[in-house]
């Protein structure tokens, strides 16, 4: 290599090393600010967000799901939040302040959009006091929001993404039945109400499934059937559990929490639904897709 090319080569090598060093830094280590408070998922009972004309309540169901209730002038709407709720849990553990502004002064409250206090976020814990935060306006030359921590009577800037998801919780909604993916389950029991002999009980140990102590291959028909079931699209919600339906299959499974579901069929509108029990809505499913899966179950193709 000619001598005059050496400086350019060394500069290029230095830039490459610097880029790799930056890429290997933990994203949180690169952000300015401070850990304001710590709210681990295990300690959360509900999250509440109140804004003019709207009330949102989020009830955790483990790391990847939550019941979300949104109440407005149309009445309450209840739906399942999916994988995107993980971002919400991560934003609370720790709750990260991109900038701390200290005690709020009266002449600054108006500038921060905190005088009316019409947007409030509450963290309700299983144990310990409820923490309440008032959401203000967007920061100066920042995409983050001014937030007043009422417990400390101090103001900080909090990230826009979390607050936007509370303003519009529909963006957290589950699109498919991904909570039935065997990869995320620890145990599952499938039982047919009118035929106890068809009950299937699967247990996972060290990522390996077994049934009646007999190991199951990863591509076993029943596991593959559950995987296909988990990819079904949620077509909508029925406000409350229907009584005039035919129960087809009871599904009990464990993740971080225990779920009890029932697959039912409504002859009135020829629809298949998943029931979650009293006080919860039914999930409406694609009848054509479910009928094919149900046929595989009833004809014994999953042995």
Secondary structure as GFF3:
##gff-version 3
##sequence-region A 1 303
A	DSSP	three_ten_helix	3	5	.	.	.	ID=ss1
A	DSSP	alpha_helix	6	23	.	.	.	ID=ss2
A	DSSP	alpha_helix	27	30	.	.	.	ID=ss3
A	DSSP	beta_strand	34	38	.	.	.	ID=ss4
A	DSSP	three_ten_helix	41	43	.	.	.	ID=ss5
A	DSSP	beta_strand	44	51	.	.	.	ID=ss6
A	DSSP	beta_strand	54	60	.	.	.	ID=ss7
A	DSSP	beta_strand	66	72	.	.	.	ID=ss8
A	DSSP	beta_strand	75	81	.	.	.	ID=ss9
A	DSSP	alpha_helix	85	90	.	.	.	ID=ss10
A	DSSP	beta_strand	93	103	.	.	.	ID=ss11
A	DSSP	alpha_helix	106	112	.	.	.	ID=ss12
A	DSSP	beta_strand	120	125	.	.	.	ID=ss13
A	DSSP	beta_strand	131	138	.	.	.	ID=ss14
A	DSSP	beta_strand	145	149	.	.	.	ID=ss15
A	DSSP	beta_strand	154	158	.	.	.	ID=ss16
A	DSSP	alpha_helix	160	167	.	.	.	ID=ss17
A	DSSP	three_ten_helix	169	172	.	.	.	ID=ss18
A	DSSP	three_ten_helix	178	180	.	.	.	ID=ss19
A	DSSP	three_ten_helix	182	184	.	.	.	ID=ss20
A	DSSP	beta_strand	187	192	.	.	.	ID=ss21
A	DSSP	beta_strand	195	205	.	.	.	ID=ss22
A	DSSP	beta_strand	208	211	.	.	.	ID=ss23
A	DSSP	beta_strand	214	215	.	.	.	ID=ss24
A	DSSP	alpha_helix	221	230	.	.	.	ID=ss25
A	DSSP	beta_strand	236	238	.	.	.	ID=ss26
A	DSSP	beta_strand	246	254	.	.	.	ID=ss27
A	DSSP	beta_strand	258	266	.	.	.	ID=ss28
A	DSSP	beta_strand	271	275	.	.	.	ID=ss29
A	DSSP	beta_strand	282	284	.	.	.	ID=ss30
A	DSSP	alpha_helix	287	298	.	.	.	ID=ss31
###
